[in-house]
Amino acid sequence: ALKLRPGDKHCLITRSKCFLKLGDTENSLKDAEASLQIDKTFPEGLYQKAETLYTMGDFEFALVFYHRGRRFRPDIHKFQLGINKAEEAIINCLGNLSALKLENIEELCFVSRQAERKKDNQQQQNKPTKDQKGTKKQSLKTERQLLGELYADKVYLEKLLKDEGLMQSSTRQGIKVMDLVLDGISYLNHRRDFWQQQKPMYARVHERKLLRQGRAQDKKRKSSDMSRSITKDMEDIQLCLARGSAEQSCRKAERMLRKIQGWTEEEFPNKNELIGNLHSCIGNAHLAMGQMEEALHSHKMDLDFARKNALTDAVSRALGNIGHVYARIGRFQQAINTWEEKIPLAQSSLEKAWLFHEIGQCYLELDKAEEAQDYGKKSLQSADEEEDVEWQLHATVLVAQAQVKLKDYRSAIMSFERALEKAKLVPSEAAQNDIIA
C-alpha cells in the first residue's frame, strides 16, 4: 500500500503497530514519527508514538505524547488511559514524588530510559558486587513470578560471578567473561523492573469505585472473586480498544453483558451501572469499526441506563458519544442538540473548549456562520481560561472561517493573523501553512 501511496499516514501507523507487536520498537517509532511529519496533530500518530515509547521504557517521553494527544482530542479515551499508565509507571520507578527536590543547576531536560540504562551498566562494570545486591532485598518469590523461566538463568549467572578464575578470563574476541555476565544480569534486572511497571491499574477510576462499592464487608470470598474478575474484564475490554482491536473489544463486552444481564441486583448491587458502562464500550468499539448505526444504538442504551439511575457522569459521557456519532454521519443539527444538552455537565474549561468548538464546526457545516462564530468565541474563552494554546488556535481558526462566510474579510484576516501567532507557539508548521494559504 505504501508503494502505491508513499507516505500515507494511516498505512504508516498500521505498519508501526505490526512492528510493535513483533518487538521491533525502532522501526515502530520511525513509522509513527513519519506519520507525524505529515500531520503533527494526527491522533493515531501521537498515540502510536506514545505507545512505542512506553514499550521502550521511555515513560517520561510517552507521557508527553499521551498529553499532547489528549489536548488535541480530549474525546478519545485511550489518551487518558495512556496518561494514567505512564504516570503510574513513573511513580513505580521514582517512588513518592513529593519526596523529590529539583535543583535548577543549569537546565532541566528529559532523560531517556535508554541513557539511564547505559549509565547503570557502566556503574555495574565498575562495581560488580553491587549488582549481586541489586535486588534491594526484593522478595525472591516476587522476582521468580516476574521473570518466570528466566529466573533460573539469573540464578545461574549470579553463581558464575563467584567463579573468580572464570571471571578473569576472556573470549576469543577479547571480551571479558565478567562483562558478559554482568550485562546478562543487568538485562534481566531491567526486564524484571519493566514487567513490574507494565501492570499499573489504569482502568477508569470511576469503574474501580463502581466495583468497590459493590463489595460489602460481610460478602463471602466468592463475591470478592467475582468483583475482581469484573474489574479485570473491564480493563481487558478498554485495553483492546485502546490498542486498536475494536472487534475483539466488542466481542468481550457483548459476552460480559450477556453474563451480567442474568444476575440479580442482590448478587451485584451496581448491575445497572455496569451495564451502562458496557453499552458505552460496545458503542465505542462499533464507532472504531465504522458501524455508525450500531454505535448510536449502544450509546443511547448507555444514556437510558444513566438517566434511570441518576448517574450524572454517565449521562455526560453518553451525550458526548452520541453527539460524536451524529457528527460523523453528517446529522449536524442532532449533534448540536445533543452536545448543547451536555454543556451544563462539562467538568472543566478544557472540556468546554472542545465542546463549543465541535458545536461551532457543526454550525459551520450547516452554513450558519453567525452561530459558528459565537461558539468559536465561547471555545476561545474557555481555552483562555485553561491557557491552552492548541485549543486557542483551533477556536481562533473557527472564528476566522465563520467570518469569511459572513464576508467580514477584515475581521477574518485579523483572526487568521492571531491564529498564525498561536500556530508558531504550538509549534505547528502544517497549521502555519494552512493559515497563510
C-alpha positions in Angstrom: 0.0 0.0 0.0 2.9 2.4 0.8 4.3 1.8 -2.7 1.0 2.9 -4.2 0.6 5.8 -1.8 4.0 6.8 -0.4 3.8 8.5 3.0 0.2 7.6 3.6 -0.1 8.3 7.4 -2.8 5.5 8.0 -0.6 2.9 6.3 2.4 4.1 8.3 0.6 3.7 11.6 -0.7 0.3 10.7 2.8 -0.9 9.9 4.1 0.7 13.1 1.6 -1.4 15.1 2.8 -4.5 13.4 6.4 -3.6 14.1 5.5 -3.1 17.8 3.8 -6.5 18.0 7.0 -8.0 16.6 9.0 -6.2 19.3 10.8 -4.0 16.7 10.4 -0.8 18.6 13.0 1.1 16.5 11.1 0.7 13.2 7.7 1.2 15.0 8.9 4.6 16.3 10.2 5.6 12.8 6.9 4.9 11.2 5.0 6.7 14.0 7.2 9.8 13.6 6.9 9.7 9.8 3.1 9.9 10.1 3.5 13.0 12.4 5.8 14.7 9.9 2.9 14.6 7.5 0.4 15.8 10.2 1.6 16.8 13.6 -1.9 16.7 15.0 -2.7 13.2 13.7 -4.2 11.5 16.8 -3.3 7.9 15.8 0.2 9.0 15.1 0.6 10.7 18.6 -0.9 7.7 20.3 1.2 5.2 18.4 4.4 7.2 19.2 3.4 7.3 22.9 2.7 3.5 23.0 6.0 2.7 21.3 8.0 5.0 23.7 6.1 3.4 26.6 7.0 -0.1 25.4 10.7 1.0 25.1 10.5 2.1 28.8 10.7 5.8 28.0 7.8 6.6 30.3 8.5 10.3 30.6 8.5 10.9 26.8 5.5 8.6 26.4 3.6 10.8 28.9 4.4 13.9 26.9 2.8 12.5 23.8 -0.2 11.0 25.6 -0.8 14.5 27.0 -0.3 16.1 23.5 -2.9 13.7 22.0 -5.4 14.4 24.8 -5.0 18.1 24.2 -5.9 17.7 20.5 -8.6 15.1 21.1 -9.9 15.1 24.7 -12.8 12.9 23.5 -10.6 9.9 22.7 -10.4 8.0 26.0 -7.3 6.0 25.2 -5.1 9.0 25.7 -6.3 9.3 29.3 -5.6 5.6 29.8 -2.1 6.2 28.5 -1.6 9.1 30.8 -2.7 7.0 33.8 -0.4 4.1 33.0 2.6 6.2 32.1 2.2 8.2 35.4 1.9 5.1 37.4 4.9 3.5 35.7 7.0 6.7 36.5 5.8 6.6 40.1 6.8 2.9 40.3 10.3 3.9 39.2 10.7 7.0 41.4 8.7 6.2 44.5 7.0 9.1 46.3 7.3 12.2 44.1 6.6 14.6 47.0 10.0 13.5 48.5 11.9 14.6 45.4 13.6 18.0 45.3 14.6 19.5 42.0 17.6 21.9 41.8 17.9 24.2 38.8 21.7 23.8 38.4 21.9 24.6 34.7 18.8 23.4 32.9 16.1 20.8 33.3 15.7 18.3 30.5 14.1 14.9 29.7 16.4 11.9 30.2 15.6 8.8 28.2 15.5 5.5 30.0 18.0 4.1 27.5 20.5 6.7 28.7 19.8 5.7 32.2 20.4 2.0 31.4 23.8 2.8 29.8 24.7 4.6 33.0 23.6 1.7 35.1 25.7 -0.7 33.0 28.8 1.4 33.5 28.2 1.5 37.2 27.8 -2.2 37.4 31.0 -2.8 35.4 32.9 -0.6 37.9 31.3 -2.3 41.0 30.5 -5.9 40.1 29.4 -6.8 43.6 26.8 -4.1 43.7 24.5 -5.9 41.2 24.6 -9.0 43.4 22.9 -6.9 46.0 20.9 -5.1 43.3 17.6 -6.8 44.1 17.4 -4.4 47.1 16.0 -7.1 49.3 13.2 -7.7 46.8 11.1 -10.8 47.6 12.6 -13.8 45.7 9.1 -15.1 45.3 8.0 -11.9 43.5 11.1 -11.9 41.3 10.6 -15.5 40.4 7.0 -14.7 39.3 8.1 -11.7 37.3 11.0 -13.4 35.5 9.3 -16.8 35.0 11.6 -19.2 33.2 14.3 -16.5 33.0 14.7 -16.7 36.8 16.8 -19.8 36.5 19.1 -18.0 34.1 19.6 -15.2 36.6 20.4 -17.6 39.4 22.9 -19.3 37.1 24.6 -16.0 36.1 24.9 -14.9 39.7 26.6 -18.2 40.6 29.1 -17.7 37.7 30.2 -14.4 39.3 31.5 -16.4 42.3 34.0 -18.2 40.0 36.9 -15.8 40.1 39.0 -17.7 37.7 36.3 -17.7 35.0 35.5 -14.0 35.6 39.1 -13.0 34.8 39.1 -15.0 31.5 38.2 -13.6 28.1 36.5 -14.9 25.0 38.4 -15.4 21.7 37.2 -12.0 20.6 38.8 -10.5 23.7 35.6 -9.7 25.6 35.9 -10.3 29.4 33.5 -13.0 30.7 32.7 -10.8 33.7 31.4 -8.1 31.4 29.2 -10.6 29.5 27.8 -12.0 32.8 27.1 -8.5 34.2 25.4 -7.5 31.0 23.1 -10.5 31.3 22.2 -9.9 34.9 21.6 -6.2 34.2 19.3 -7.1 31.3 17.3 -9.5 33.4 17.0 -6.9 36.3 15.7 -4.3 33.8 13.3 -6.8 32.4 12.1 -7.6 35.9 11.6 -3.9 36.8 9.9 -3.1 33.5 7.5 -6.0 33.7 6.6 -4.9 37.2 5.9 -1.4 35.9 3.9 -2.8 33.0 1.0 -3.7 35.3 -0.4 -0.4 36.6 -4.1 -0.2 37.4 -5.1 2.2 34.6 -8.7 1.2 34.3 -11.1 4.1 34.8 -11.2 5.3 38.4 -15.0 5.5 38.1 -15.2 1.8 37.2 -13.0 0.8 40.1 -15.1 2.8 42.5 -18.2 1.3 41.0 -16.9 -2.2 41.7 -15.6 -1.4 45.1 -19.0 0.0 46.2 -20.5 -3.4 45.3 -18.4 -5.1 47.9 -19.9 -5.1 51.3 -17.6 -6.1 54.2 -19.7 -9.1 55.0 -19.6 -10.6 51.5 -18.2 -14.0 51.0 -15.0 -14.8 49.2 -17.0 -15.8 46.1 -18.4 -12.3 45.8 -14.9 -10.7 46.1 -13.6 -13.0 43.5 -16.5 -12.0 41.2 -15.7 -8.3 41.7 -12.0 -8.8 40.9 -13.0 -10.8 37.8 -15.2 -7.9 36.6 -12.5 -5.3 37.2 -10.1 -7.4 35.1 -12.6 -8.0 32.3 -13.4 -4.2 32.1 -9.7 -3.5 31.9 -9.2 -6.0 29.1 -12.1 -4.5 27.2 -10.7 -1.0 27.5 -7.2 -2.1 26.6 -8.3 -4.0 23.5 -10.0 -0.8 22.2 -7.0 1.4 23.1 -4.7 -0.9 21.2 -6.8 -0.9 18.1 -8.5 -4.3 18.5 -12.0 -2.9 18.3 -13.7 -6.2 17.1 -12.1 -8.1 20.0 -13.1 -5.4 22.5 -16.7 -5.5 21.2 -16.9 -9.3 21.4 -15.6 -9.3 25.0 -18.0 -6.6 26.1 -21.0 -8.3 24.5 -20.1 -11.6 26.1 -19.8 -9.9 29.5 -23.1 -8.0 29.0 -24.9 -11.3 28.4 -23.5 -12.8 31.5 -24.3 -9.8 33.7 -27.9 -9.5 32.5 -28.6 -12.9 34.1 -27.5 -11.7 37.5 -29.8 -10.3 40.2 -29.2 -7.0 41.9 -28.7 -8.9 45.2 -25.7 -10.7 43.6 -24.3 -7.4 42.2 -25.9 -4.2 43.5 -24.3 -2.0 40.8 -25.6 -4.2 38.0 -27.3 -1.4 36.0 -24.4 1.0 36.3 -22.1 -1.7 34.9 -24.5 -2.5 32.1 -24.4 1.2 31.1 -20.6 1.1 31.0 -20.6 -2.0 28.8 -23.0 -0.4 26.3 -20.6 2.6 26.2 -17.7 0.3 25.5 -19.7 -1.6 22.8 -20.7 1.8 21.2 -17.0 3.0 21.1 -15.9 -0.3 19.5 -18.6 -0.1 16.8 -17.6 3.5 16.1 -14.0 2.4 15.7 -15.1 -0.2 13.2 -17.2 2.4 11.3 -20.5 0.8 12.2 -22.4 4.0 13.0 -26.0 2.8 13.5 -24.8 0.1 15.9 -22.7 2.7 17.7 -25.6 5.1 18.0 -27.9 2.4 19.4 -25.4 1.3 22.1 -24.7 4.9 23.2 -28.4 5.5 23.5 -28.7 2.4 25.7 -25.9 3.8 27.9 -27.8 7.1 28.1 -31.1 5.4 29.1 -29.4 3.4 31.9 -27.6 6.5 33.1 -30.8 8.5 33.4 -32.7 5.7 35.1 -30.0 5.5 37.7 -29.4 9.3 38.0 -25.7 8.9 37.1 -24.6 12.4 36.1 -21.1 11.5 34.9 -22.5 8.6 32.8 -25.2 10.9 31.3 -22.4 13.4 30.2 -20.3 10.5 28.8 -23.2 9.2 26.7 -24.3 12.6 25.4 -20.7 13.3 24.3 -20.5 9.9 22.5 -23.9 10.3 20.8 -23.0 13.8 19.5 -19.8 12.5 18.1 -21.6 9.7 16.2 -24.2 12.2 14.8 -21.4 14.5 13.6 -19.5 11.6 11.9 -22.6 10.6 9.9 -23.4 14.2 8.9 -26.5 14.7 11.1 -25.1 18.0 12.4 -28.3 19.5 13.9 -28.8 16.4 16.0 -25.2 16.5 17.1 -25.6 20.2 18.1 -28.8 19.4 20.1 -27.1 16.6 21.9 -23.9 18.5 22.7 -25.8 21.5 23.9 -27.6 19.3 26.4 -24.1 18.2 27.6 -22.8 21.7 28.2 -24.1 22.1 31.8 -22.4 18.8 32.7 -18.9 19.7 31.4 -16.5 19.4 34.3 -13.6 21.6 33.0 -12.8 24.6 30.8 -10.8 22.3 28.5 -13.8 20.0 28.0 -16.0 23.1 27.3 -13.4 24.4 24.8 -13.6 21.1 22.9 -17.4 21.0 23.2 -18.0 24.6 22.0 -15.6 24.1 19.1 -17.4 20.9 17.9 -20.8 22.7 18.1 -19.3 25.6 16.1 -17.9 23.3 13.5 -21.4 21.7 13.1 -23.0 25.2 12.6 -20.3 25.9 10.0 -21.3 22.7 8.2 -24.9 23.9 8.2 -23.9 27.3 6.8 -25.0 29.1 10.0 -22.0 31.3 10.2 -23.2 33.6 13.0 -23.8 30.8 15.3 -20.5 29.2 14.4 -18.7 32.5 15.2 -20.5 32.7 18.6 -19.5 29.2 19.6 -15.9 29.8 18.3 -15.7 32.8 20.7 -17.0 30.7 23.6 -14.4 28.0 22.8 -11.7 30.6 22.7 -12.8 32.0 26.1 -12.7 28.5 27.7 -9.3 27.8 26.1 -8.0 31.1 27.5 -9.2 30.1 31.0 -7.0 26.9 30.7 -4.2 28.9 28.9 -4.2 26.1 26.4 -2.5 27.3 23.2 -3.6 24.5 21.0 -7.3 24.9 21.7 -6.8 28.7 21.4 -5.5 28.0 17.9 -8.5 25.7 16.9 -11.0 28.2 18.3 -9.4 31.2 16.6 -9.4 29.4 13.2 -13.1 28.5 13.6 -13.9 32.2 14.3 -11.9 33.2 11.2 -13.7 30.6 9.0 -17.1 31.9 10.2 -16.1 35.5 9.5 -15.1 34.5 5.9 -18.6 33.0 5.4 -20.1 36.2 6.8 -17.9 38.2 4.3 -16.3 40.1 7.2 -13.0 39.8 5.5 -11.1 42.4 7.5 -12.0 40.7 10.8 -11.2 37.3 9.2 -7.7 38.5 8.3 -7.1 39.7 11.9 -8.4 36.4 13.3 -6.2 34.4 11.0 -3.2 36.5 12.0 -3.9 35.8 15.6 -4.2 32.1 14.8 -0.8 32.2 13.0 0.8 33.5 16.1 -0.7 30.6 18.1 0.4 28.1 15.4 4.0 29.4 15.9 3.7 28.9 19.6 2.4 25.3 19.4 4.5 25.0 17.1 2.8 23.5 14.0 4.3 24.1 10.6 1.4 22.5 8.8 -1.1 24.7 10.7 1.0 27.8 9.8 1.0 26.9 6.1 -2.8 26.3 6.1 -3.5 29.6 7.8 -1.2 31.5 5.5 -2.9 29.9 2.5 
